[in-house]
Amino acid sequence: MTLDLPDDSPMLGLPWIITFGPLGAEDEWEPVVCGPYERPHALALAEAVVAEEQLMAVVEPLLPALTPEEIRGEIAAAQIAAADEVAEIDQADLYGDFEDVIDDELELAAERQPEPQPASPPDRDEVRAGFARIAALLTAKGG
C-alpha cells in the first residue's frame, strides 16, 4: 500500500520508509520499519518482499521535521484529513450502501488493466547511492 500521488507532488522527492507487518490478525508480531529510501527503491523493495511472502507493506514518506511545531503541524494536518474522511463516509451513508458497487467496479477495472509486472529491486549499490542523496537532502533542509 502506498499513496497514489500526482507526478508533480513535492512528496515524491522526500525519503520513504517501508513498514512490513502481518496480513491477518492470526499473526501477531511487531512491524518492521525499513528505510529511508528513495520512493522508487522503496516501492521495488516492498514489492519484492511481499511477492514472496504473505505480508503487508506500507510505503510512506518520511517527513523531515526539524522542530516540535513542524511535527505538531503534520499531526494537525493528519487529524484534519482523518476527520474529513469520516465526514465523507458519513455523507456517503446518506445515499445508501455503495460498497457492493465499488467492489464490482474494482473488479471490472482490474479486468481491463493488464497485470503490472513487479519492478526489479535495486541492488546494494543503488540503495547506498540513494542513502547518500537522502542524507544530502536531509542536511540541506535546515540550511
C-alpha atoms as one frame of an Amber mdcrd trajectory, in Angstrom:
protein
   0.000   0.000   0.000   1.232   3.466  -0.800  -0.038   6.901  -1.616  -1.132
   7.480  -5.188   0.452  10.836  -5.930   0.346  13.143  -8.946   3.570  13.375
 -10.946   4.265  16.903  -9.660   3.758  16.143  -5.951   6.528  17.531  -3.727
   6.191  14.391  -1.590   7.803  12.321  -4.363  11.177  13.868  -3.521  11.021
  13.004   0.178  12.706   9.979   1.731  10.346   6.992   2.059  10.069   4.176
   4.584   8.542   0.717   4.356   6.617  -0.856   7.224   6.202  -4.618   6.923
   3.601  -6.323   9.058   1.337  -9.360   9.240  -1.598  -9.577   6.854  -4.067
 -11.008   9.308  -4.918 -10.885  12.980  -3.827 -14.502  13.451  -0.175 -13.461
  13.011   0.960 -11.148  15.755   4.437  -9.668  15.594   5.865  -6.197  15.758
   6.022  -4.454  12.391   9.443  -3.995  10.836  10.272  -0.493   9.587  12.986
  -0.114   6.939  14.452   2.932   5.275  14.750   5.692   4.420  14.818   5.049
   0.689  14.072   6.996  -2.418  10.485   6.289  -3.449  11.216   4.039  -6.458
  13.611   1.949  -4.341  11.078   1.678  -1.508   8.330   0.559  -3.871  10.529
  -2.018  -5.611  11.896  -3.432  -2.343   8.428  -3.668  -0.789   7.077  -5.345
  -3.902   9.943  -7.857  -3.986   9.424  -8.844  -0.337   5.625  -9.183  -0.417
   5.742 -11.084  -3.714   7.420 -13.970  -1.903   5.662 -13.803   1.472   2.177
 -13.193   2.835   2.906  -9.779   4.355   1.524  -6.296   4.281   3.872  -3.496
   3.236   3.083   0.180   3.678   5.310   2.605   1.763   5.059   6.157   3.046
   7.033   9.396   3.005   9.332  10.256   5.876   8.725  13.861   6.837  11.987
  15.534   7.876  10.520  17.824  10.540  13.074  19.939  12.394  11.019  21.414
  15.220   8.166  20.387  17.542   5.988  22.982  15.787   6.562  21.312  12.410
   5.681  17.942  13.937   2.541  19.379  15.537   1.571  20.868  12.168   1.896
  17.467  10.484  -0.150  15.837  13.261  -2.861  18.501  12.909  -2.951  18.007
   9.134  -3.304  14.229   9.584  -6.105  14.716  12.124  -7.956  17.089   9.785
  -7.583  14.641   6.890  -8.943  11.801   9.061 -11.899  13.929  10.145 -12.606
  14.840   6.512 -12.539  11.160   5.561 -15.009  10.303   8.327 -17.283  13.122
   7.154 -17.152  11.808   3.569 -18.050   8.318   4.758 -20.932   9.693   6.847
 -22.209  11.637   3.836 -21.981   8.544   1.648 -24.193   6.673   4.102 -26.952
   9.214   3.415 -27.177   7.847  -0.112 -27.129   4.154   0.722 -24.529   1.433
   0.916 -22.206   1.739  -2.061 -19.577  -0.839  -1.006 -21.062  -3.588  -3.220
 -20.956  -1.264  -6.228 -17.345  -0.300  -5.512 -16.278  -3.964  -5.329 -17.879
  -4.607  -8.731 -16.232  -1.504 -10.206 -12.821  -2.507  -8.853 -13.157  -5.991
 -10.338 -14.113  -4.547 -13.740 -11.195  -2.113 -13.621  -8.803  -4.940 -12.748
 -10.057  -6.965 -15.706  -9.473  -4.042 -18.088  -5.953  -3.256 -16.923  -3.068
  -5.587 -17.687  -1.384  -7.216 -14.714   1.514  -4.956 -13.679   4.922  -6.569
 -13.700   6.873  -6.217 -10.461   9.791  -3.810 -10.601  13.232  -5.237 -10.078
  14.506  -4.400  -6.606  17.518  -2.106  -6.527  20.900  -3.635  -5.787  23.025
  -2.675  -2.760  24.984  -0.012  -4.656  21.807   1.664  -5.914  20.345   1.719
  -2.385  23.591   3.140  -0.947  23.622   5.854  -3.607  20.033   6.635  -2.644
  21.073   6.878   1.019  23.722   9.443   0.042  21.156  11.518  -1.883  18.719
  11.323   1.059  21.442  12.377   3.509  22.227  15.381   1.306  18.520  16.236
   1.107  18.030  15.982   4.868  21.121  18.007   5.774  20.255  20.715   3.226
  16.708  21.163   4.645  17.872  23.099   7.693  20.324  25.279   5.785
